[in-house]
Amino acid sequence: MKFLKTAYNRLSIVDFLNLVYLAIMLIILLIVSSKAKYFSLGLLIYATLIAFVLIMSAIREKKSFPYKNVFMFIYPVVYFFSIFQTLALSLTYFNSNRYDDVMTKIDYWLVGVNPTVWIEKFISPGITEIMYILYFFYFPMPFFIIIYLIRNNRLKEIEEAFLQFFICYYSAYLCYYFIPVEGPRYYLEGLQKVSLTGLWLSEPIRNFINAVETNKLDCFPSLHSAIVTVTMLITYRYHKKLFYYLLLPSAGIMISLIYCRYHYLIDAIVGFLWAIASFYLGSVMHKKLSHKFYYHFKEN
């Protein structure tokens, strides 16, 4: 008990959220244990990630530890990419239903067409190249505002931003378990008549995404739409000039979700609304709860 109390007292609010999410994922893994092919591997990975979070919280407490805040910045990024890859360990076993037909019908009700089929009239190698580059630009995009905050030593704001991003990510991940959707690139493949052939980068980007996306049921809500929106809300709050620079690429990313056939229109709409809720929930949680935990970027 003393160990648990000591470990808890070292946690930042970001650590706490990470551990809560890990606990939920462990419960899900146990629920599907009789069916999960890599159950033992999943237990090992989650135990390692729990130890990783606790070790990072212990490092934060060490006054003489060099580059401590660098570790506190890098650790959530490493943790996030690791946790994303674990979705495939349990997601396909948790829910055998697929809701692509529902999403297609909602899209048709909203706009009277299948958007990924309708947009084929605009397909060309040049536009395809631009769309795939924009789709990929989503990955580094949040770092623009985070780097700005780092350079201005606004560490409390980074802690809040981490909380907002992770609330958005984790809540969407959990939604995938209850509303698994493959996306139009699979479900509407028979209706798509024009191939997405680009120039130089489209194929490598598509291959990269297929390689790192071990889970293929992560369409609803669209995290591309959600994280771009969270990023823009944070950017507008702290750096309005950068916000205006990123407006056009952000709009392009939203179009690329449909053009590149990764998402239904309803995925993007719900992702946008999901982001707004996550942004404000993160702000409220940070304001109300962060003082009860260690400051994530511990001052020397």
MOQUIQUI-V203296 format. One record per helix or strand. SS is the DSSP state (~ for helix, > for strand). FROM is the first residue (numbers start at 0). LEN is the number of residues. Records with the same first field share a line. If there is no record, write none. Layout:
# MOQUIQUI-V203296
SS->FROM-LEN  FROM-LEN
This chain:
# MOQUIQUI-V203296
~->1-8  12-19  38-23  67-22  90-4  99-12  114-8  124-27  154-24  183-4  201-11  222-16  239-20  264-28
>->11-1  180-1  217-1  293-1
